[in-house]
């Protein structure tokens, strides 16, 4: 049995920790031992459906009380879990079904386990020839014992589409999961008194691996609600931390921006965030202005600045690559923008032309990291290049429509696609994505700089701005900015937003956009996990000159 399986099925159920679901209105606590007992019955149901070693199991479920035992049941059969992308009330079910069928072809299965709140999708799936397994059926089966799983057995096929929209699944093994958790645990120094609080989606590696599998393997208490719960009431996050004395939480940058605004409007004494020792920001570029806003708004409620933690990771590394120093404020690296854009040199500067980046800490134990140029040669500290990683937590491949594709080169290095550099002390700084860099007048401009400036304009939805390059007929490259706004139908407000974005971006980076487009909320193309798709946004513009 793999070390991951031993932890989840043997060691952790002997303890007294567990998961709280249904908060705040109908909270129920399930010990990990109780989750294990339910999982054994579900495993019997899966066995009756022919699920065995190596079988891919696709899951469409959203309630933590269902997902926790179900994923354990899949691992008890030495099978692999894939959390399907979830439709929302606004989702076009025809398009969702087409994408789902593509994923099922990729996985090599025509079966889907469906649970609350997605019962409405059952008839749609069955009409398409999918064999639907309803969660209630699995709960009624006779319990069985876990079968043996090797260290290199696939435990999770994590869907990722990136900006291209081409579906693929990261192949994550039992060994990958075990190494990632032990590395993160060593740096974060988890203890029996820690309580994790999460609302992150299980279809994303941050929520699935970090805040469900993590406490499940580590034997920690966890309080988990759904993304819809958080988006309906962002202050629920603070309420759960207060009620359950949450010490660990995590979210992407946009959520912290939303949280900061909500906390700033909350009355004094409404919450107690003093129990938080790690509030991790990851999964998308970290804006230090956002973290400053969170620190300021949270201070009234006891949030320590030292609790705010920067993270860097990706599904291909089974989540974690680095964490900033635990228990210390996030460090900012201020560099000369002209040098950075002209020759990729991150020269320290505090002048008016400086750009500030969050320092993301050193690589986790067991991970190697290097920075290379376009020729693959290693670069010295403070020279920008592509970040590459290797180690036991790194996937060896992707499952795609064309079969399995290796993720590493001959020396086991995985190219992250991220541009960044190392400081003199070996800490990681990420500047942007290789494919997204916009070249204007010989300058390499990172779109995140443009997008953050645009998001400071009143009326622009936080985290919903995209900057894309435009190549003119004379081969001179310019750029456009596309944003979402709830004021999109107000012509006067739209003109004001466009003008302010142009002025703000020019003041920030010294060059203005060729076009500014204001769209309705939800119009920007995104991956199923919610990340903005710049290439698809550029296509929306139709190559405007």
N, C-alpha and C positions, 0 to 999 in steps of 0.2 A: 504494500500500500504506500502511496506517495506521502511525503511529509505533510503536504497540504491536506490530504484526506485524513491523516492521523489527527491533525489539529482539529479539523471541522467535525469529524465523526466520533472521536474518542476523547481527546484531551478537554476540549472546550465544553462539551455537554456535562462533564463532571463538575463544572463550576456553578456559580449562582448568577452569572450575568445573563443578559438577554436583550430583547428588542421591544421597544414601546411603539405601537402603531395606533392610528385613529385619533391622535391628539389634535386639537385640544378638547374637542367636545365629547368624544367617546374613546378615551385612551384605554388600551389593553396592553398588558405586559405579557410577553411570551418569553420564557427562559429559553436559552439555546438548547437545553435538553428537550423542552416541549417542541421546539422547531424540528429537532432531530427525529422525534417520534412521529410527527406528522409526515416528515420527509420519507420515512421508511415505508409508510403506507402508499404514498405517492410513487415511490420507487417500484412497489409491487404493481401498481397500475401501469407504469411505463413498461415494465417487463412484459405485462400482458399484451401490450401494443407492439411488442417486438423490439423495443429500445434496448440496445446492449452496447458493448464496448465499441467506441468509435462512432456511434450514431450521432448525427447532428440533430439537436432538438431546438426548434424555433418557438419562441414564447411571445405572446401578446398579452401582457398583464401589467397592471399599474399599481395595485395595492401592495404595500410592503408586506402585509400579513400573508399574502399569497406568494409573492416572489421569493421570500426567504426560504420556505420549505421546498418550493418547487426546484430552485436551482440546486439545492442539496440533493434532492431526489435524482436529478439528472446525473450529478457526479457519483452518486451511489451506483449508477449503472455504468460508470466509466465512459459516459457520453459527454458531449459538449453542448454548452448553452449558447444560444444567440437570442438576444433581446431585439425583437423587431421594432422598427420605428413606429411610433404610436400615432394614430389619427387623432385629430382634435375636432371639436364641433365645426370648425371652419374648413376642415380638410376636404378636398375633392376626392371622394372615395374611389372614383374611377382611376385617377392618377396614382393614388395610394396603392390600389390593388396591382396596377402594372408594376410599380416599383417593388412591391412585396413579392410578386411572382418572379421577378428578376433575382431577388435575394434568395428565394427558395431554390431556384435553378442553380445558383452559385453554391448553395449549401448541399445540394443533392438530396433534397427531401421534398415531399408533398404533404407533410403533416405540420400542424401548428397547434400548440396548446393555448387555449384562450380562456381568459378569466376577466373578472370585473376590472374596469368598467367598459369593456369592449365587446359585450355580447351582441351589439348591433352589427358587428363585422362578421359574425358567424355565417349568416346567410350569404353574404357577398363572397366569402371565402369558399363556401361549399359549392356555390354556383360556378366557381372557377375551377372546380375539381380538387380542391384542397381537403384533406382528411382532417377535420377539426376534432381535437381532443379537449373536452370541457373539463375545467379544473375540478368540478364537483365529482366527476366520475373517478378521478385519481384518488381523491380523499377517501373513497369508500372501499378501496382495494385492501387486500391482506398485506400486512407489513412484511418486508424481506430485509435481509442483511446486505450491506454494501459489497460489491464485487471489487476485486483488486484492480487498481489503476497504476500504471507505470508513471515515472516522473515525467517522461516526455509525451504522455497522452495529452491530447488537446482538451482543455477544460472550458475554454471560452473562445468563441469566434466572434470577435468584436467588429461590428460593422463600421466602416469608415468610407466616406465618399470624397472628402476634401473638396477642392474648388472645381474639380473636373466633372463631378456628378457620376463618375463611373464607380459602381458599387464594388467593394472588395471587403474581405474580412481578415483582420489580423489574427493569426493563429497563436493563441496564448496557452502555454502548457501548464501543468501542475508545477513543474520546476520553476517556470517564470513567475508564477503567482507567489510561490514560497520565497524566492529570492527577493522579490520586490517588497513584500511585506516585512521581511526581516531587516532589509536595508532601511526602510522608512522608520520602522520601530526603533532601530538603533539611534537614528538621528533625532526623532521626535521624543524619545524616552517615554513611551506610553507606560502607564501604571494601572493598577486595578481600580483606582479612583477616577480614571478618565471616563467621560461620557461624551459620545459623539452625537452631534445633532445635524441632520441633513434633510434637504428637500430636493436634492439633485436627481435627475432622471436616471433610471436604470439602463436606458438605452445608450447612455454615454459612459465611457470608461471611468470618468471622475466619480460618478455616483455609484456605479456597479462595483468597481474594484476597490476604490478608496473608502467608501462609506457604507458598503454592505458586506462585501467579501472581507474587508479589513477587520471589522469588529467580530465577524463570524469566525475568522481564523485566529484572531488574537484574543478572543474571549473577553471583549469589552462590552459595556452597555452602549446601546444605540437608541436614539429617538429619531424615527424617520417618518416624514410626511411626503406628500406628492408635490411635484412642481406646480400643479394647479392651485394647491393650498397656498403656496408662497406667493404666486403671482396675484391671487385674489386679495391677499393681505400680507404685504412684505413684513409687517411688524410681527407676524406670527413667528418669524425666525427669532426675534428678540424674546417673545413670550415663552417659547420652548426652552431657550437657553436659561431664562430666569427660573422657570418652574422646575426644570430637571437638573439645574446646576451644570449645564453643558460646558465642557472644557475644550472640546475640539470641534471645529466646523470648517467648512470649505465651500467655495463658490467661485464662479468666474467674475471678471471685473465688472461687467454690466450690473450684476446683482448687488455688488457692494455700492455702486453708484446709486442704485434705486434705494438700497437700505439707508445710505447716508441721508438722502432727502427725507425719507420717512422718519428716521430717528430725530432729525433736526426739528420736525414738526410735532414730535411727541411731547407730552407734558413731563415736567420734572418728576422723578421718582416712579415713573411708570414701569421701568425695567431695571434689572440688576444684571449687568454683563461682567461683573468682576470675576466670575468663575472661569471665563475664557482665558486659556493660556495659548491656544493656537487658533487663529482665524486665518485660514489659508486662502490666498488669492492665486488662482491658476486657471488653465484651460484656454486662456486667451491673453493677449498682451495686457500687461499691468500698467495702469495709468497712475503715476504717483499723486496726481491731483485728487484722484478718487480716494486713494488711501488716506491722504491728509484730511479729506472731507469726512471719511468714516471715523478717523481718530478724533476729530473735533466734535462731531455729532455724538459719538459714543462715550466721550469722556464724562458727560453728565450722568451717565448710567454705569460708571465704574469700569468701562472698557480701557484696558491698559494699552498704550501705544506699542509696547513690547509684544503684545499678543498677535499683532498683524504680521503675517508671514507670507513671503513671496515663494512661489513654486514654479518649477519648469518640468514638464513631462509630456508624454504622449502615449497613445495606446500601444505603439510598437515597443516601448520599454516597460510594458505592463504597468504603466502609469507614471512612476516617479523617475526623474533624472536628478533633480537637485531641490534643496530647500534652503532658504536664507537662514541665518543663525537663529535658532529657537531661543526665545526669551530676550531678544534684542530688537530694536526698531529696524525696519527695512533700510538698508543702505542705498543711497543714490549715487550713481556714477555720472558726473557731469563732464561732457566732452565737447570739443570744438566741432560745431556742425560743418564748417567748411572743410576741415580735414577729413571728417567722416565721409562726406558726400563726394569729395574729390578723389581721394586715394585710399579710402577704407582704413584710415588710421584714427584710433580712438584716443586722441591726445586730451589729457585732463585740462579742463578750462572752466572757469566760472564767469566768463565774460558774457556780453550780450548775445553772442552767437552760439551760446552753449545749448546742447541737447541733454536732457536728463533721462537716464534709464535706471530701472530697478535692478539691483544686484541680486542674483538668484541663488547664490550660495555655491558651494563646491559639489562636485558629483557625489551621489550617494555611494556608500561602501559597495564594492563589487562592480562598479561601473567605470569604464574608461571613457574619456572624452578628449577629442582633439578638434582643432580648427584647421581647415585646409583651404587652399586656393583652388581656382578652376582646374589646375593641373593635378590636383590631389596632393600637393606638397604641404607639409605641416607649417603653420604660421606661428610666429612668436606672439607673446602677450600683446594685447592692444592692437592687433591687426585683425580686421574683419574678414571672415570667411565662412564657409559652411561648417556647421557643427556636426560631428559624427560621434557615435557612441557604440560601445560593445560591452558585453557581459552576460551573465546567466539570466538576467531578467529581460533580455532583448529577444524579440521574436525572431525566428529564422525564416518566416515566410508569410505570404498572403494567399488566401484562397480567392480566386477570381473566376470570372466566367470562362476564362481560357485555361483554368487549372491552377496548380500551385506555382507561385512566383517567389523566388528567393528574395529575402529582404536585405541580406548582407553581401558584402564583397568577399573576395577570396581570403581576406585577413579578418573576416568576421566584423567589419565595421558597417554600421547602418548609417546611411546618409539621412539626416533629419529633414533636410530641405529648409532649415532655419539658418539665417545669417546672424552672426554674433561674434563675440571675442571673449578672451579670458583676461582677467585683471592680473596684476603682478602676483597676487596671492592665490591665483588659480580659481577664482570665482567666475561664474558664468554670467554674461550679459547677452541678452537676445535683442537684436535690432529689428528683425522682420523676417518675412519669407523670401527666399531667393527669387521665386517666380513673380513676386508682386512689386519688386522695386521699379519705381518710375524714374526714367532718365530724362532730365530737362536741362538743356544747356551744359551737358557734361556732368551734371550733378546727379548722384544716386540718392533719390528722395524716397524715404520709407512712407508708404501710404498711411501708416498709423499716425504719423505726425500730422498729416492733413486731416485725417478723420477726427482726431481728438480736438483739433481747433474747430472743426465744423460742429462738433457736439456741444461746444460751449455756447453756441448761439441759441437764445431762447426760442422755443418752439420746435427744436429738433429733438426727436426721440433719442434718449440716451443709448449709445451703443449701436445706433442704426444709421450710420454714415459710411459710405464707401467711396474711396478715391481710386480711379482707374486711369491708366495711360491712354492717350489718343495719338495715333501716328497720322500726321498730315500727309498730303500728297507730295509735299516738298521734303518729306522724311524728318521734319522737325517734330519732336514729340512734345505734346502738351498733356494736360490731364483734365478730367471732369470730376465733379463731386455729386454724388447722388445720396439724398437723405430721405428719411421718412418723417412725416409730421402730421399731427392730428388737425392741423390748420390747412391741409392740402387743398381744401375746397374754397378757401378764402383768398381770392386773387391778390388783395392788398397785402395780406399777411405773407403770402408766398413771395411776393416781390421784396418785401422787407427781409425775409429769411435769406433769399438768394444774395441780396446785396451785402448783408452782414456776414454771410459765410465767405464771400469773396474778399471782403476787407479783413476779416479775422485770419483767414488762411494766408493772405499776402503779408500781414503783419508778423505771422508766426514763422513762415519759411522763406519769405522774400520773393515769392512768385505766386501769381494768382491763377485760379482755374479758368479754363476756356469756357466751361459750361457748369452751371449748378442746376440740378433737377430736384424738385420736391415731389415725393410720391406719398400715397396714402399708407397708413400703418399696415404692415404685412406684405408690402409689395416688393421689397428687396429680396432677391433670390438668396436662399439659405440652404445649407445642408440639413438633413433630417435631424442632426444633433443641435442645430441652431446657429452654426457658424455662417458668417456672411460669405457669399461666393462672388469674388471679384470678377472672375472671367465671365460668369453669367450676367453680372451687372453690366459689364462692358458690352455684351451682346444686346442688352436692352436698349443701349444708346444707338445701336445700329451703325457703329463706326463713325459717329458724328465728326466732321472735320474741324 
